[in-house]
């Protein structure tokens, strides 16, 4: 199945902004994070098709996964 992954902010450094990947059916968000070697300690927000999601949530064909780092500032 195809999943479009969008990285935001610091996650784009040395990687990509948005790219489509092929993954097995029912893959969990955590497995995609691991595959992309993103540092979990700074992963702040996970969205699937624009809706807040968790690391254990499964993805479906055509989903858009957006990963945002923890934001700092004030």
N, C-alpha and C positions, 0 to 999 in steps of 0.2 A: 504494500500500500504506500501511497505517497503522502508525506507530511511536509508542510512548509514551515520552516523554523525561522523566526525573526529574533535576532539578538539586538539588545538595546544597550547603549552606553558603553561601559568598560568591557563588556563581553565581545564587542566588535573588534577590539584591538588585536590585530594579528589573525583575525578570523574572517567573518563575513557579516553583512547586514541582514540579508535574507537569502535563503537557499532552500530548495526542495530536495528531500531525501527519500529513499525507499527503505522502509522498515517492515518487519514482520507484523501481521495482523495482531491487534490488541496490545502493542508495546506500551509500557508505562512511561510516564514523563521522566521518572528517575533514570530509566535505561537510556533515554535520549540524552539527558544531562551527562550521564557517565560516558556515553559514546562520543560526545562533543568535548569531553574533558574540561567541563566548566567547574570552577571552584564553588562547591555547594555552600561554603561558609559565607559567601557574599551574594548568593542567589536570593533575591527579595520577593519578586512577584512572578507567578506562573499564570498565564492565560491560555485557555484553549478556545479558539474562535471568539476571543474578546471577553470571555467569562472566567473569573477567578477559578483556579484549579489547584489540586494538590499533586504531590510527587507520585502518589500511588494511582492516580487517575489514568485510565487507558485512553489511547488515541485511536481514532478511526480514519479510514481512508479519506483524504481531502482536508483533514483538519489543519488549522493554522495554530502553531504553538509559538507563543511569544514569551521570551525569558528576559526579565529585567533584574539588574543588580540592586542591592540595597542602596538607597539614595541617602546621601549625607549632606548636611548643610542646614541653613536656616535663615 
